[in-house]
Structures are given as C-alpha cells and as structure tokens.
C-alpha cells in the first residue's frame, strides 16, 4: 500500500541535511534507545536475521542482542569460522545481555540448504517474533543458483521467499496483541532500476546486472506488500526497507569504486552515504517500532515510512518508484514464487 499522507517519520529532521557517513542520523542502537528498548526491552523476543557474516546483518544482530533478544544469525557454512568470531565480538560488546546468540547455517542460493536451515532453526526455539531478510548480492556477473535461477533474483528473492514460507507458521503462532510478528525484507532504492520481467525473470535473452539487481529489489518490495495483504489480519506484519547508501559493506564487492562512479555518480552518493550502524537503523526500527503493530505493508527508508521518488532526486535517494505498489503485479509475483519454490498458493 502507498505511504499514508501522514507518514510516520520520527527522524525526518535528522535526515533533512546530510553530511555523509557518521553524521547526525540515527544508528540502530539509537533507535532502540529512543524506543525504550535498548535495556532489556526485547527480552523473550526471538529474531532471525539473514546475512550475518558481515555488514548490516552483523550490526542488526548486535543491536537486537544488546536489547535482550534471542538472535539467530544465518551464515553460509563456508563462513563458520568468521561468524564464530563475530559472535564473540557481539557478546563482548554487550556483556549485560542475557539472550541467546546462535548461528544457523543456510545458503540462499540452494533451496535444499534453505529448507535444512529452517528446519534446524525450528527445532531450537518455539517462537519467532521477527524475520529480518537482510542477505543479498548486488550486480554480480551472470550465474545461476543451484536451482537454476538468475543469481540475484534467486538469492535476493526466491531464497528469502522460501525461507519465509518455511517459517510462516511459527511467525503466525508467535504473534500477540502486544507484539505482532514481522517480516522485514531488505530492499533498496535500486528497485527503481527495473520492474519484474515476468516474461524473462532469469534474463535468458541477455543479462543486465543493474536491471537484474533492480528486479530482485522490486521483488523484495512486492513480497512485503503481499505478506501484509495475505497475513496482516492474522497478526503478521511485513515491511520492505531501503537501508540507505552504505559504501562500507561488501555488498558491492563485484564493483570497483570506478564502476560505481561510472554507474551512479559517486559525488552524489558521498553526502548521503551512511556508515554500517546507521545503515542498520531502518531495518531495526521497522522490526521493533510499535507504530506498525496495527498496520504495515510500507516501504521504509531513513527510519520512516517512505515517500515517492521525485524526478531530479539522486540515485540513492530514499523515495520509492511508481511501480513499487501494484497489487496485480504483486499477486502475479506471489503465484510465480510459490511455483518456483514448490509451495502451495494461498
């Protein structure tokens, strides 16, 4: 659903004038502090965060753990040693925290691995209050997932869609009037680069790495809107999130600074860029803010409900594209995704 006219944007003033990474804009920890949650406010709540071998996933897990939550961090098996060091670092940064902090091994490029990881998680806990689908790949060379999908669409959308389907019943069962369960799907301003290419989602007719990324990020927006429409009345809320321009993560590892400059004009990105703690703020806010207990389905950016993108805005600006809200196309993608991952349509 499009943003309401009275968009809830508690940090709008701090985003009015930006000065680059580390400026006055809020961090994930600041958001939890302002919500009154930082000191054990999330005790008893269970979060699963994907993509926790580096970057925003790590910072998201760090903030939630500091607030007392049980946090399960997904990583690929190949990143086990690196992830174990991250676990130690997070624990040492929040010695007062009493929640669980555990790894779940899964690879979003493999449906078999996603199912196995979800099954392992479900054996370890009886609750899941929020699923934060943070992992992703960006503008990589052409390749396919284990199940035959173009890598960006397969990882960023289909893998996450299957993970949600595997965990859906636990999310629904965990919802309470005080804390509706949530799915946070990390999208990007890059969704503006492409709509869904329903006639060629795998780019068989010719690969465009930027359009493929844009398609996968539009799919993230559609997925959140569809979850809200299908399950919102049952106590399961969903939001898509643009974390901002973060140049410090390894997401753009398939690009050099020169190609980023060629594609997007680096000079326009540096003033609006965020550091990693700031980049994690919007998804943590979306996952915890009480505002969304009664309704969601929005595109979130800059720790607020998003607004439309305007012609002349920079490529990294927070606004959403005109195609971001389209119930007919959202439902078409939902059906396509159910078929793709092998689950029944509901």
Protein Blocks (a to p, Z undefined) as FASTA:
>chain_A
ZZdfklccfklmmmmpcgbehiabdcfklmmmmnopmnoplgoiacddehilgcjllmmm
mmmmmnopacdddddfklmmmmmmmmmmmmmmmmmbcbdcddddddfkbmklmmmmmmmm
mmmpcbdfbdcdfbccehiacdddfkopafklmmmmmmmmmmmmmmmmmmmmmpcfklcc
dddddddfklmmpccdfklmnomnopcfklmmmmmmmmmmmmmmmmmmmmmmnopacddd
debjcfkbmklmmbcfklmmmmnopmlmmmmpccfklmmmmmmmmmmomklmnoghiace
ehiacddddehiafkbmbdcfklpcfklmmmmmmmmmmmnopacZZ
